[in-house]
Amino acid sequence: MVLDINTQLIYFFSNVFCGILVGLLFDIYRVIRGFRTPNKILTAISDILFWIMASLLTFIFMLITNNVNLRYYTFLGLFLGLYFYFLLISRLFIGSLRYIVYFTIKIIRLFFRIIMSPLILLRRLSFNISFFIRRLSRLILSKKNLRKQEF
């Protein structure tokens, strides 16, 4: 099937965009994986899951945009999209994503502390009250025992 040049250019630039999206997905994966150092098994599993997601994204994107016509410019567009993404956008995106994740974690911790602090105070208060009641009961029982011993 022969496609006109305009259609081929649209397909090419859509594949460049798909390459950029795969690069974004890869940077998101790198940032999420970078906060913890997983063991080798988890790394292998997460790598496989990433490539499955990237393949599905590419396939669905190509299915929607160009009916999965695999031509040389398809792969060229994907690789050029990835190359330009990593060359121009990746550092800025990773820095901003780390900043966003860092402050999101800080905000979650702050809300957790705000929610947990009354509960911690209530727990301390209940321990203090129970300690006071135990002390008072021991004191009363010891006075009763002293009175019994006097008689």
Buried (B, 14 or more C-beta within 10 A) or exposed (E): EEEEEEEBEBBBBBBBBBBBBBBBBBBBBBBEBEEEEEEEEEEEEBEEEBEEBBEEBBEEBBEEBBEEBEBEBBEBBBEBBBBBBBEEBBEEBBEEBBEEBEEEEEEEEEEEEEEEEEEEEEEEEEEEEEEEEEEEEEEEEEEEEEEEEEE
